[in-house]
């Protein structure tokens, strides 16, 4: 069986020992190749867990990266990625909530 592209959406939390630190969250979109959705979920989990750890930032503060959630694992919308194409989409109803969350969206 040939491997197909799957997209994993994962969420990470960044915390610090700095007294004024406000937690930061990061959402990743990861491409994995698998023979089934089950295998894709297993690969996404391995990748997700591999980002866990701590490091020192430029100011010398300890930053801890905590894998928080695997939001979704699904087949890519385009199976042949050699020419590009749509990878992933999701729908929502509350544009106001999305606008507050998405900092890159213009007012």
N, C-alpha and C positions, 0 to 999 in steps of 0.2 A: 504494500500500500504506500502511495506517495505521501509525503508530508505537505501539509497545507499551512498557509499563514493564519495565525490567530493573534488577536489583540488583547492584551491584558491592561486593565486600568487599575492602578494601585495607589494607595494613600499612605504617606509617611508623616510623622510628627517630629519636629526638631525642638528640643528643649536645651536649656543652658543653665549652668550654675551662676551666671551673671545675675545680680540682684534685680535688674530692671528688664530682664528678658521676657518677652511675650512669645509664647509658643508660635512656631511657624509651621505651616503644613505644605506638603508638596504632593501634587498628583502627577504620576508618571504614566505614560502610554508606552507599552513595551510590545515589540513584535517577537513572537515565538513561532517556530515551525513544529508541527506535530501531526501525527496520524489520526488523532481523535481529539474531541473536546476534553475528554478526561486526561489525556496525556498533556494537552496544552495547559490545563489547570495545574497539573503536577509541576511542569516546567516553570509556570508563572510563580508558583509557591516557592520553589527553590531560588529563583531570581529575587523575589520579594524579600525573603529571609536573608539573602546575602548582603543586603544594604544595611542591616542592623549593625550598630556600633557607635563608637565615640571618637571624637577628634578634637584638637585644639584649633580655634580660629586665629585670625591675625592678632587679635587683642589678648590671646592667651586664655580665653574662656573655654571651658569644656563644653562641647556640643554633643548631644546624644541624639542619634537617629533611631526612631522606633517605628518599625512597620506597623501600620494601624489597621488597614483593611485592604482586601482584594475586592474592588468594587465590581469588576466585571471581567469575564474571559469569554470571548466570542470569536467566531470565524471572521476574518477580514472580509469587508464588502467586496473586495477585488481579490481574486485568487492568483492572478498573474501580476506580480509587482514589478516586472522587468520594465514596464513602460509607465509606471506610476498608477495612480488611481485612488479612489476613495477607500479608506481603511476602516473607519468606525463612525458611528453616529448614535446619538441618543436624543430622546424627545423630552420636553418639559412643558409645563403649563404656566408656571409662575415666573414671568419675565422680570418682574420687580426684584424677586429674590435672586435671580441669576445676575441681574445688573449690579446688585450689591456685592455679590461674590466675585464676579469677574472684573478684576482691577484693570484689565487692558481694554475694556469696553468704554468707548467715549460716552460722556454724559449726553 
